[in-house]
Amino acid sequence: MDKPIIEIVDRIDTERVYDELSDAASGGICVFVGTVRELTNNETVVSLSFEAYKTMAIKEMEKIAEEAAEKWPLNKLVMRHAVGEKKVKEAVVIVGVSTAHRSECFDACRFLIDTLKARVPIWKKEEFMNKSVWVSAHP
């Protein structure tokens, strides 16, 4: 696998990920983009704010990338999470892989997002019309 692209950023650029994952040996590219939705528990979301312990988050994301590379024959891998305030429909996380075949591509991509959510130290503040609540972005 090429060196993975792992970042904590201010903004997710969804357009550049295809070029980052393209590879002549890959028959598949799988990408997951997580966005801010307008309703949580039947309450209208105004925005979400994300904070991260950046050094630890990057280190944990690197471990997750290594685990994925041990499980599947990956050609390229991207993991990015945004910090700061994000509005409804705005991208907050993007993960993706390229592989020779679609099955491993789908499996690896799902592993990346599920494991990132479970282990990476990132928190979010949910802003509603009449209140705000800090929660772990990754239970």
C-alpha positions as CSV (number, residue, x, y, z in Angstrom):
1,M,0.0,0.0,0.0
2,D,1.1,3.5,-0.7
3,K,1.6,5.8,2.3
4,P,-1.9,6.5,3.6
5,I,-3.2,10.0,3.7
6,I,-4.4,10.7,7.3
7,E,-5.3,14.2,8.4
8,I,-7.3,16.4,10.8
9,V,-8.4,19.4,8.7
10,D,-10.6,22.5,8.9
11,R,-12.6,21.5,5.8
12,I,-13.2,18.3,3.9
13,D,-12.6,18.6,0.1
14,T,-14.7,15.8,-1.3
15,E,-13.5,16.5,-4.9
16,R,-9.9,15.6,-4.4
17,V,-10.3,12.2,-2.9
18,Y,-10.8,10.4,-6.3
19,D,-7.4,11.6,-7.5
20,E,-5.8,10.6,-4.1
21,L,-7.3,7.0,-4.3
22,S,-6.9,6.4,-8.1
23,D,-4.4,3.6,-8.8
24,A,-3.7,1.6,-12.0
25,A,-3.8,-1.6,-10.0
26,S,-7.2,-0.8,-8.5
27,G,-10.5,-2.0,-9.9
28,G,-12.5,-0.3,-7.2
29,I,-12.5,2.9,-5.1
30,C,-14.9,3.0,-2.1
31,V,-15.5,6.3,-0.2
32,F,-17.7,7.1,2.7
33,V,-18.5,10.8,3.4
34,G,-20.1,11.6,6.8
35,T,-22.1,14.9,6.8
36,V,-24.1,17.0,9.3
37,R,-27.8,16.0,9.2
38,E,-30.6,18.4,10.0
39,L,-32.4,16.3,12.7
40,T,-31.1,14.5,15.8
41,N,-33.7,12.8,18.0
42,N,-36.4,14.9,16.3
43,E,-34.6,18.2,17.1
44,T,-33.5,20.6,14.4
45,V,-29.7,20.9,14.2
46,V,-28.3,24.3,13.6
47,S,-24.6,23.2,13.4
48,L,-22.1,20.8,14.9
49,S,-18.7,21.8,16.3
50,F,-15.9,19.2,16.4
51,E,-12.8,19.2,18.5
52,A,-9.9,16.7,18.5
53,Y,-6.9,15.8,20.4
54,K,-5.0,16.1,17.1
55,T,-1.8,14.2,18.0
56,M,-3.6,11.3,19.5
57,A,-6.2,11.3,16.8
58,I,-3.6,11.1,14.0
59,K,-1.8,8.3,15.9
60,E,-5.0,6.3,16.3
61,M,-6.0,6.8,12.7
62,E,-2.5,5.6,11.6
63,K,-3.0,2.4,13.7
64,I,-6.4,1.9,12.1
65,A,-4.9,2.3,8.6
66,E,-2.2,-0.3,9.5
67,E,-4.9,-2.8,10.8
68,A,-6.9,-2.3,7.5
69,A,-3.7,-2.9,5.4
70,E,-3.1,-6.2,7.4
71,K,-6.7,-7.4,6.7
72,W,-7.1,-6.4,3.0
73,P,-4.8,-5.8,0.0
74,L,-5.2,-2.1,-0.2
75,N,-3.5,0.1,-2.8
76,K,-4.3,3.5,-1.3
77,L,-6.1,4.8,1.8
78,V,-7.5,8.2,2.9
79,M,-8.8,9.1,6.3
80,R,-9.7,12.7,7.1
81,H,-11.8,14.3,9.9
82,A,-12.8,17.9,10.1
83,V,-12.7,20.1,13.2
84,G,-14.5,23.4,13.9
85,E,-18.1,24.4,13.2
86,K,-20.0,22.6,10.4
87,K,-23.4,23.5,9.0
88,V,-26.1,21.1,7.8
89,K,-25.0,19.1,4.7
90,E,-21.4,19.9,5.3
91,A,-18.9,17.0,5.2
92,V,-17.2,16.2,8.5
93,V,-15.4,12.9,7.8
94,I,-14.2,11.1,4.7
95,V,-12.6,7.7,4.5
96,G,-11.7,5.7,1.4
97,V,-9.7,3.0,-0.1
98,S,-8.7,1.6,-3.5
99,T,-8.3,-2.1,-4.1
100,A,-8.2,-4.6,-6.9
101,H,-11.7,-5.9,-6.2
102,R,-14.9,-4.5,-4.9
103,S,-15.6,-6.9,-2.0
104,E,-12.4,-6.0,-0.1
105,C,-12.9,-2.3,-1.1
106,F,-16.4,-2.2,0.6
107,D,-15.2,-4.2,3.6
108,A,-12.2,-2.1,4.2
109,C,-14.0,1.2,3.8
110,R,-16.7,0.1,6.4
111,F,-14.0,-1.0,8.8
112,L,-12.3,2.4,8.5
113,I,-15.3,4.5,9.4
114,D,-16.7,2.1,12.0
115,T,-13.3,1.8,13.7
116,L,-12.6,5.6,13.5
117,K,-15.9,6.3,15.2
118,A,-15.2,3.8,17.9
119,R,-11.6,4.8,18.8
120,V,-10.5,8.2,17.6
121,P,-10.6,11.0,20.2
122,I,-12.9,13.5,18.5
123,W,-15.8,15.2,20.2
124,K,-18.8,17.1,18.9
125,K,-21.0,19.8,20.2
126,E,-24.5,19.7,18.8
127,E,-26.1,23.1,18.4
128,F,-29.9,23.0,18.4
129,M,-32.4,25.9,18.2
130,N,-32.7,26.1,22.0
131,K,-29.7,24.3,23.5
132,S,-26.3,22.8,22.8
133,V,-24.9,19.5,24.0
134,W,-21.3,18.1,24.0
135,V,-21.2,14.4,23.1
136,S,-18.5,12.0,22.0
137,A,-18.5,12.0,18.2
138,H,-17.3,8.4,18.4
139,P,-19.1,6.4,21.1
